[in-house]
Amino acid sequence: MSTWVVTGANRGIGLETCRQLKARGDEVFAACRKSSPELDALGVHVITGVDTTSDTGPGLVAKAVSDKRVDVLLNNAGVLVPDSLGALDVDVLRKQYEVNALGPLRMTEALLPRLAKGSKVALVSSRAGSIADNGSGGLYGYRMSKAALNMAGVSLAHDLAPRGIMVVLLHPGFIRTAMTGGTGNDDPPAAARGLLARIDELTPATSGKFFHANGEELPW
């Protein structure tokens, strides 16, 4: 049994990941701003009031975990607000950067004392943050924030390697969730299975890389 911390756990991919982890016997600390009936029904450790953009949110998770070793930190919490050139709201752009890029970094730093040799940090990114893959433009806040997250993940991989801690950047796919307005190519159970498979197979040799949930390595 491994101990996992999952952020953004109250719905969508985060909720389904917690469900699958619980079903296979792992211990799960599910962090979110506000819980949901579906999350409460899973029988995992639910930590509410967790705003990853605040100074106190990550600390709530560290306090709940207490002195347990965290085997996997899955930074899943994220936000997407569609935008376009000529109608940009800088405050909304900044919010996406705070949630998508700085939030996972804050959470990882807060839980560093609980991470040890063999632990893994997974960052749910998006191929929308790939510069090489951007063939349509737009989505400035989301794309820029996920590109920043990718850079943070590579830096974390370098900085944590001497401690034996591995890091991976993951694109879950275009999944039908509230974030995508119910549009997409697949559903949360498929995304969660892919994410878990990629995290389970992560090794020091693949730490710091960017993968699709289906196993395809993605360009930066």
C-alpha positions as CSV (number, residue, x, y, z in Angstrom):
1,M,0.0,0.0,0.0
2,S,1.3,3.4,-0.9
3,T,0.3,6.8,0.5
4,W,-0.9,9.4,-2.0
5,V,-1.8,13.1,-1.8
6,V,-4.2,14.2,-4.6
7,T,-5.2,17.8,-5.1
8,G,-8.3,19.0,-6.9
9,A,-9.9,15.7,-5.7
10,N,-13.6,16.6,-5.4
11,R,-14.6,16.1,-9.1
12,G,-13.5,15.1,-12.5
13,I,-10.1,13.4,-13.0
14,G,-9.0,14.0,-9.4
15,L,-12.1,12.3,-8.0
16,E,-11.8,9.3,-10.4
17,T,-8.1,9.0,-9.5
18,C,-9.0,8.8,-5.8
19,R,-11.6,6.2,-6.5
20,Q,-9.2,4.0,-8.4
21,L,-6.5,4.4,-5.8
22,K,-8.9,3.5,-3.0
23,A,-10.1,0.4,-5.0
24,R,-6.6,-0.9,-5.3
25,G,-5.9,-0.5,-1.6
26,D,-3.8,2.7,-1.5
27,E,-4.1,5.3,1.3
28,V,-5.4,8.6,-0.1
29,F,-5.3,12.1,1.2
30,A,-7.8,14.0,-1.0
31,A,-7.3,17.8,-1.0
32,C,-9.8,20.3,-2.3
33,R,-11.3,23.6,-1.6
34,K,-14.7,22.1,-1.0
35,S,-15.7,18.4,-0.9
36,S,-18.4,16.7,-2.8
37,P,-20.8,13.9,-1.9
38,E,-19.0,11.6,-4.4
39,L,-15.7,12.3,-2.7
40,D,-17.1,11.9,0.8
41,A,-18.5,8.5,-0.2
42,L,-15.1,7.1,-1.1
43,G,-13.8,6.6,2.4
44,V,-10.5,8.4,1.8
45,H,-9.0,11.2,4.0
46,V,-10.7,14.4,2.7
47,I,-8.9,17.7,3.4
48,T,-11.1,20.7,2.7
49,G,-10.3,24.4,2.6
50,V,-7.2,23.8,0.5
51,D,-6.6,26.7,-1.8
52,T,-3.2,25.9,-3.4
53,T,-2.7,29.6,-4.3
54,S,-2.7,30.7,-0.6
55,D,0.1,30.6,1.9
56,T,-2.0,28.4,4.2
57,G,-3.6,25.9,1.8
58,P,-0.6,23.6,1.3
59,G,0.1,23.8,5.0
60,L,-3.3,22.3,5.7
61,V,-2.3,19.2,3.7
62,A,1.1,18.9,5.4
63,K,-0.6,19.1,8.8
64,A,-3.2,16.4,7.8
65,V,-0.5,14.1,6.5
66,S,1.4,14.6,9.7
67,D,4.5,12.5,9.9
68,K,3.5,10.0,7.2
69,R,5.8,9.4,4.3
70,V,4.1,10.5,1.0
71,D,4.9,8.1,-1.7
72,V,3.1,10.1,-4.5
73,L,2.0,13.7,-4.6
74,L,-0.4,14.1,-7.5
75,N,-0.7,17.9,-8.3
76,N,-4.0,17.7,-10.2
77,A,-5.8,21.0,-9.2
78,G,-6.2,23.3,-12.2
79,V,-8.3,25.9,-13.9
80,L,-9.1,26.8,-17.5
81,V,-10.7,30.1,-18.6
82,P,-11.0,30.5,-22.4
83,D,-9.7,33.8,-23.7
84,S,-8.6,35.4,-27.0
85,L,-6.5,38.2,-28.2
86,G,-8.4,41.5,-28.0
87,A,-10.5,40.4,-25.0
88,L,-7.8,39.5,-22.4
89,D,-8.5,40.0,-18.7
90,V,-5.1,40.2,-16.9
91,D,-6.6,39.3,-13.6
92,V,-7.9,36.1,-15.0
93,L,-4.6,35.3,-16.7
94,R,-2.9,35.8,-13.4
95,K,-5.3,33.6,-11.6
96,Q,-4.6,30.7,-14.0
97,Y,-0.9,31.2,-13.5
98,E,-1.4,31.1,-9.7
99,V,-3.5,27.9,-9.8
100,N,-1.8,26.0,-12.6
101,A,1.9,26.9,-12.1
102,L,2.5,28.3,-8.7
103,G,0.0,26.1,-6.8
104,P,1.7,22.8,-7.6
105,L,5.1,24.3,-6.7
106,R,3.7,25.6,-3.4
107,M,2.2,22.2,-2.6
108,T,5.4,20.3,-3.5
109,E,7.5,22.6,-1.3
110,A,5.1,22.2,1.6
111,L,5.3,18.4,1.5
112,L,9.1,18.1,0.9
113,P,9.6,16.9,4.5
114,R,7.3,14.0,3.8
115,L,8.9,13.0,0.5
116,A,11.8,10.5,0.6
117,K,13.9,8.4,-1.7
118,G,11.6,6.6,-4.1
119,S,8.8,9.2,-3.7
120,K,7.2,10.6,-6.8
121,V,5.8,14.0,-7.7
122,A,3.3,14.1,-10.6
123,L,2.2,17.3,-12.2
124,V,-1.0,17.3,-14.3
125,S,0.0,19.5,-17.2
126,S,-1.5,19.8,-20.7
127,R,-0.2,19.5,-24.2
128,A,-1.8,23.0,-24.5
129,G,1.4,24.1,-22.7
130,S,3.6,22.6,-25.3
131,I,5.2,25.3,-27.5
132,A,6.1,22.9,-30.2
133,D,2.5,21.5,-30.3
134,N,0.7,24.9,-30.4
135,G,-0.9,25.0,-33.8
136,S,-3.9,27.1,-33.1
137,G,-3.0,30.0,-30.7
138,G,-5.4,31.4,-28.2
139,L,-6.0,30.2,-24.6
140,Y,-3.2,32.5,-23.4
141,G,-3.7,32.1,-19.7
142,Y,-4.0,28.3,-19.8
143,R,-1.2,27.8,-22.3
144,M,1.2,30.1,-20.6
145,S,0.5,28.7,-17.1
146,K,0.9,25.1,-18.2
147,A,4.2,26.0,-20.0
148,A,5.4,27.5,-16.8
149,L,4.3,24.4,-14.9
150,N,6.4,22.3,-17.4
151,M,9.4,24.4,-16.6
152,A,8.8,24.0,-12.9
153,G,8.6,20.3,-13.3
154,V,11.9,20.0,-15.1
155,S,13.6,22.1,-12.4
156,L,12.0,20.0,-9.7
157,A,13.3,16.9,-11.4
158,H,16.9,18.2,-11.3
159,D,16.6,19.6,-7.7
160,L,15.0,16.4,-6.3
161,A,17.2,13.9,-8.1
162,P,19.9,13.9,-5.4
163,R,17.2,12.9,-2.9
164,G,16.0,10.0,-5.1
165,I,12.6,11.7,-5.7
166,M,11.2,11.4,-9.2
167,V,9.0,14.0,-11.1
168,V,6.8,13.6,-14.1
169,L,4.7,16.0,-16.2
170,L,1.4,14.4,-17.5
171,H,-1.2,15.3,-20.1
172,P,-4.4,13.4,-19.2
173,G,-5.9,13.8,-22.7
174,F,-8.9,15.8,-23.9
175,I,-11.3,14.6,-21.2
176,R,-15.0,15.3,-20.7
177,T,-15.1,17.2,-17.4
178,A,-16.6,20.4,-16.0
179,M,-13.3,22.1,-17.0
180,T,-13.9,21.3,-20.7
181,G,-17.6,22.0,-20.6
182,G,-18.3,18.3,-21.0
183,T,-16.5,18.0,-24.3
184,G,-13.6,15.8,-25.1
185,N,-12.5,12.4,-26.5
186,D,-12.7,10.3,-23.4
187,D,-14.0,10.2,-19.8
188,P,-12.3,10.6,-16.4
189,P,-12.0,6.8,-15.7
190,A,-9.8,6.4,-18.8
191,A,-7.7,9.4,-17.9
192,A,-7.2,8.3,-14.4
193,R,-6.1,4.8,-15.5
194,G,-3.6,6.3,-17.8
195,L,-2.2,8.7,-15.3
196,L,-1.8,6.0,-12.7
197,A,0.0,3.7,-15.2
198,R,2.5,6.5,-16.1
199,I,3.1,7.3,-12.4
200,D,3.5,3.7,-11.4
201,E,6.1,3.0,-14.1
202,L,8.1,6.2,-13.5
203,T,11.8,5.6,-12.8
204,P,14.8,7.9,-12.3
205,A,15.6,7.4,-16.0
206,T,12.3,9.0,-17.1
207,S,12.1,11.6,-14.3
208,G,11.6,15.1,-15.7
209,K,9.8,14.0,-18.9
210,F,6.4,15.0,-20.3
211,F,4.0,12.2,-21.2
212,H,0.5,11.8,-22.5
213,A,-1.6,9.5,-20.3
214,N,-1.4,6.9,-23.1
215,G,2.4,6.7,-22.7
216,E,3.4,8.9,-25.7
217,E,6.3,11.3,-24.8
218,L,5.3,14.9,-25.7
219,P,7.4,17.7,-27.1
220,W,8.1,20.8,-25.0
